[in-house]
Amino acid sequence: MFVQNYIKVPKFSSFAEFFQADSTFTIERHLEEAADLNPKFMFSATYNPGKGFIIKSINRQLATYELDKTYWDLQVNNKSISMGISKYVPKDGDNILFNFTRAS
């Protein structure tokens, strides 16, 4: 799993590898495990009726779409997906990216 923010200060990128211990774990569950293992990693999510939970902030970098059109884009294998972290179950070999993005 990759996380990157090249838009707002403080800019950052990080990588975490996770192993699919349970084939029913959603991305949300993997993020919870990452936060349990690394107290410096944190995230928050908000519920969207069509998508499930979507990322609102990672490492205190808050997406403020209404203000400046920024959001956390969830990509799987280099493609944005239209579901949230509580609905997507990664497959073995998936590359997950949370990219802090600004809509044009």
C-alpha positions in Angstrom: 0.0 0.0 0.0 1.3 3.4 -1.0 0.2 6.8 0.4 1.3 10.0 -1.3 0.7 13.7 -0.9 2.6 16.0 -3.3 0.0 18.9 -3.1 -0.1 20.3 0.4 2.6 20.9 3.0 3.7 18.8 4.7 4.2 16.7 1.6 4.9 13.0 2.2 4.9 9.5 0.7 5.1 6.2 2.5 4.8 2.5 1.8 3.4 -0.4 3.9 3.3 -4.0 2.9 0.5 -6.1 4.2 -0.2 -9.8 3.8 -3.7 -11.0 3.2 -4.2 -13.1 6.4 -7.9 -13.3 5.8 -9.4 -13.0 2.3 -12.4 -11.1 3.7 -10.4 -8.2 5.1 -11.3 -4.9 3.5 -8.9 -2.1 2.9 -10.4 -0.4 5.9 -9.3 -3.4 8.1 -5.7 -3.2 6.7 -5.6 0.5 7.5 -6.7 -0.2 11.1 -3.9 -2.8 11.4 -1.4 -0.3 10.0 -2.5 2.2 12.6 -2.2 -0.4 15.4 1.4 -1.2 14.3 2.6 2.3 13.7 1.3 5.0 16.1 2.4 7.8 13.7 0.1 6.5 11.0 -3.5 7.7 11.3 -6.5 8.1 9.1 -10.1 9.1 9.3 -13.1 8.2 7.1 -16.6 9.5 6.5 -19.6 7.5 5.3 -20.9 7.9 1.8 -24.2 6.0 1.1 -23.2 4.8 -2.3 -19.5 4.0 -1.7 -19.3 3.0 2.0 -16.5 4.7 4.1 -14.2 6.9 2.1 -10.9 8.5 3.3 -11.2 12.0 4.8 -7.6 12.3 6.1 -4.4 10.4 6.3 -1.6 11.5 8.6 -3.6 14.7 9.4 -3.8 15.7 5.7 -7.5 16.6 5.5 -9.3 16.4 2.1 -11.4 19.6 1.8 -13.2 19.1 -1.6 -15.7 21.8 -0.8 -13.0 24.3 -0.2 -10.2 23.5 -2.6 -11.3 20.4 -4.5 -8.8 18.1 -2.7 -9.6 14.4 -2.0 -8.0 11.1 -1.3 -8.1 9.1 -4.6 -8.2 5.3 -3.9 -6.5 3.4 -6.8 -6.1 -0.3 -7.3 -3.5 -1.4 -9.9 -3.2 2.2 -11.2 -6.9 2.7 -11.7 -9.3 4.8 -9.5 -12.1 2.7 -8.1 -15.6 3.9 -7.3 -16.0 2.2 -3.9 -14.8 3.1 -0.5 -12.3 1.4 1.9 -15.1 -0.5 3.7 -16.3 -2.3 0.6 -13.1 -3.2 -1.4 -11.4 -6.5 -0.5 -7.9 -6.5 -2.0 -6.8 -9.5 -4.1 -3.4 -11.1 -3.8 -1.0 -8.9 -5.8 -3.1 -5.8 -5.8 -1.2 -2.5 -5.7 -3.1 0.0 -3.5 -2.5 3.7 -3.7 -4.0 6.5 -1.7 -3.1 9.6 -3.8 -4.0 13.1 -2.4 -5.5 14.8 -5.4 -7.0 18.0 -6.6 -9.9 17.9 -9.0 -9.6 20.1 -12.1 
